[in-house]
Amino acid sequence: MNALATKIARWIESQGPISVAQYMNLCQFDSESGSYTARQTIGRDFITSPEVSQTFGEMLGLWVAQTWHDQGRPANPRLIEMGPGRGTLMSDALRAIAAAAPEFLAVAEIVLVEASPSLMTVQRDKLKLTSADIEWHERFDDTLTDRPLYLIANEFFDCLPVHQYVKTERGWFEQMVGLKGDALTFALYPDPAPNSDMLLPPSRGTAPNGAVYEISPAAIALTEEIARVIAKQGGGALFMDYGYDSLGFGDTLQAIANGKAVELLNDPGESDISAHVDFLALARAAADAGAAVYGPTTQCNFLADLGIGERGERLIKSNPTDAREIAIAIDRLVNPAEMGALFKALVLVAQGAPKPPGFGFG
Ligand SMILES: C[S@@+](CC[C@H](N)C(=O)[O-])C[C@H]1O[C@@H](n2cnc3c(N)ncnc32)[C@H](O)[C@@H]1O
């Protein structure tokens, strides 16, 4: 048992079992042993799209600049990135915007929202040479102003904690993390979930015993907040992540260490723990909060529509010796058998705003 497992076990002994959501949060952000606070998890446990190819961040930067232009270049825009990881996406995005739309950078405020102090340090270092003034905050709530909001978030929502509910012959029960002897173990809460009628979709009645339903109140609440800001102040939000776009039951919680799936309850904090994003729930939350919603569409369609193919060709022309590497990396982003189909894009804009870039296909 590692130090974090012992800490969680002592907590459960004194307070009782914890939800899967609480467990995820401790694994990620325990101040001493969390994967995002104490471990260089990105690039070691898993790799994200901006770390695969510089063209990913460039495309997202151009998406921001084009959206702003199409909306009539509103004054005082704010560009916010949620969960910037190693700062690679923002670094590539700012370089692309500086080349294609310096007029955006001349008036924009740049804000990074990062909960991990150690990753903030990594980001500051990565971005120290950019000419843009950048602010850091730990929470989206701390960034609120009355400016138009342009927000990007890649592989951010999959980190937000999910609750899991399991169907049994006695109804739906919340999945908890408890103790069996000294070891952490999954166990259902002893009483049925009191609010399952409100939490679970109508098809819960026909789900088979053993079915699992996941819900992320944190992701839904944040999406509503972002959507409310955009509906009122204008701008656009782009969420890219892996996840599903139809209603379903299934256990998607996963822990990855050094690129391989590992047991969720073994060595907490020493792997990256996440769950697939329920894009339908986020789209519904955004629409309910007053935003116009585009997608989800696949990463493959979205990036192709933004012109990643053409960008790749230009990059290869200027770096012919790296041609093979560049082509392989871009293929990894867009190939449906790799990241192209599992990863999706969801966009929010204000009602009546022009159709955002990335949805011109088909
Ligand atoms: C999977 S990494 C993705 C990093 C980056 N976007 C990329 O694509 O490489 C998740 C990032 O979100 C941050 N994060 C996770 N939960 C957060 C929260 N609740 N508030 C702020 N940042 C969070 C992590 O610390 C990390 O920087």
The ligand as a Gaussian input file, in Angstrom:
#p B3LYP/6-31G(d) Opt

LIG

0 1
 C       -5.104000      15.451000     -19.030000
 S       -4.299000      16.927000     -18.640000
 C       -4.489000      17.799000     -20.167000
 C       -3.443000      18.834000     -20.364000
 C       -3.517000      19.659000     -21.642000
 N       -4.794000      20.270000     -21.851000
 C       -3.138000      18.827000     -22.846000
 O       -3.977000      18.626000     -23.712000
 O       -1.978000      18.404000     -22.902000
 C       -5.472000      17.742000     -17.549000
 C       -5.082000      19.121000     -17.088000
 O       -6.182000      19.680000     -16.378000
 C       -5.764000      20.090000     -15.070000
 N       -6.933000      19.940000     -14.200000
 C       -7.600000      18.803000     -13.916000
 N       -8.660000      19.063000     -13.125000
 C       -8.665000      20.405000     -12.925000
 C       -9.525000      21.293000     -12.233000
 N      -10.581000      20.847000     -11.569000
 N       -9.266000      22.613000     -12.278000
 C       -8.186000      23.086000     -12.973000
 N       -7.326000      22.283000     -13.638000
 C       -7.555000      20.970000     -13.622000
 C       -4.601000      19.170000     -14.775000
 O       -3.800000      19.609000     -13.725000
 C       -3.915000      19.162000     -16.128000
 O       -3.211000      20.352000     -16.352000

